[in-house]
Amino acid sequence: MVLGLDASTSVVGYAFIDGDEIHDMGFIDLKKFKTINEKVVYAYEELLEKKAFNDVTSICVEDSLMGFSRGRTSTQTIIKLAKFNAVLCFVLGWGADTKVHSVNPSTARKQVFGKARVSGMPPKEFVKRQLENRFDLSKWNKQTTRGNFDKKNLDAYDALVVALYHTTTSTKK
């Protein structure tokens, strides 16, 4: 079982897969927590409650932001995200007693979809379309209180891509 994660300090998307079979996926909202420790502990406890966690043999986490996003991302934000991801990866690797792999999102998309993006389309929309063409994800999609598609589902979609990437690359070796 592979656990794929797309972790940020506000939402952690997760996907448990075995081969091409999705066992569970979703997201963990961390906005109500203030410190990195509180966020990591809550995310870990939520994942630990998932039945599939006991069968995890590999954990893959989308690389944290490595650069500035057209002036919208500050140095402090990048540092905070890197700290959060480091602590989360340590705790998960320790808790599952397995190695945690860091995966570049563009590399994962190229491997899984044949290309990383489409010109003029945001990467999250590209991922959503590609995955919805392959899988029926409606079982795991959450809705907002108004009944709309919750955009946090896109973090779970990114986690699924990271897990699929690991599955495809580990079977080629």
N, C-alpha and C positions, 0 to 999 in steps of 0.2 A: 504494500500500500504506500502510495506517495502522497504526502501532504504538501500542497502548493500554497504559498502565501504571498499576498500583496499587502505589505504592512506600511501604514503611515501612523502618525501620532493621533489621528482622529478616527480612522477606520482600518480594520484588518480584514481583508478578504481572504477566504480560505476555500480550498477544494481538496477533497480526499478522493483519489482515483486509484484503480487497480487496472492497469492496461488502459483501455479506452472506456472502461466502465466507471461512471461517476457514482460514488457511494454517498457523498454528502458535499454540499457547498453552501456558502452564505457569507455573511459579514458580521463583524463584531464592532459595534459602535463604541468608541472610547471617549467621546466628547465630554462626558460628565466627569471625567477624571482629570486631575490637575498635574500630577507628577508622572515622570517616566516609570517609576517603580509601580505606582498604582495601575497605570495602563498595562504594563507588562504582566503583572500578576492577574489582572482581570482577564486579559486575552488568553493567558495560559490556562487559567481555570475554566474558561469557556470551552477551549479546545479539548481539554482533558475530559470534559463531560461528554464529548462526542464519542459514540460507540467505536467509530473507525480509528480513533487515536491509538487504541491498544494494538492495532495491526500495522502501524506506521513503520516502514523500514528505511524511508528516506524522506528528508524535508528539504524543500526548495523554496527559497525566498527571493522575490524580485529585488534586484540591486536597488539600494537607496539612491536617491537623486545625486548625480555626480557633478552637476553643473548648474549654472544659472539659467532660468527660463525667461529669457527676454526681459530681464529687469524685474520680474515679478517675485523672484525668490531671493531672499536675503541670505547672507552667510550664516546668520544665527539659525534660520530655518533648516538649512542643510546640515548644520552641526547637530541640532536637536533630533532630526530624523536619523542621522547616522548613529547617534547615541542610542536612540530607541531601538533601532534595528539590531545593533550589536547586543544589547541586553536581551531583547526578545529571542534572538538566535541562540545565545548562550543558554537561556532558560529552556527553550524548546529542545535543543540538542541534549542537554542534561536530562530533561524529563522523559524524553523518548529514547534516551540512550542510543542516539544515532547521529551521524554526521549531518550538518546543515550545509547545503549547497547554495551559493549565491549565483543568481542567473540574471544576465542582462536582458531587459524586456524586448529590445529590438532583435537580439539574437534568438530569443525564444519565439517571437512572432515569425521571423524568417524561417526557422526550422519547422514550425507547426503549420504555417499557412503558405509558405513559399515566398512571402514578401513581408516586410515589416509594417508597411503603411501604403495608403493610396493618397496621391496628391489631392489636396483640397478637403480631405476627410480627417477629422480628429482621430488620433490613434484608438481611443476608447470606443468610438463608434465603429471603426474598422474591426476591432476585436469582437464587438457585440454581433455584428453582421456575420462574421466568419463562423463564430461559435454557434449561433442560432441556425446556420445552414447545416451544421453537423449534428447538433444535439437538440433535444427538446429540454430546455432549461426552465420551463414554466413551473415545474415542481419546486424549484429552489428560489425563484424570484419572489422578492418581497415587494409589497406596495406601500405607498405613503398613506397617511391617514385619509387623504382625498381619493385614494384608489388608483393613483398613477404609479408607473414604474419607478421604483426607488433607485436613484442614481448610484447609491452605494452598492447595488448589485454589480455594477461595473468593476468594482474591486474584486469581487468573487470571480468574475469572468477573467480578469488578469491573473488571479491565482490559478485558475484552471489552465491557462496557457502555460504558465511556469511549470505546473505539474505535468502537462502533456509533453512539454519540451524534455523534461527529465526522462519520461517514459520512452520517448522516441530516441533520445541519444544513448540511454543505457542499453537498449535492445540492439543498437548497432555495434556495440563494442564486443 
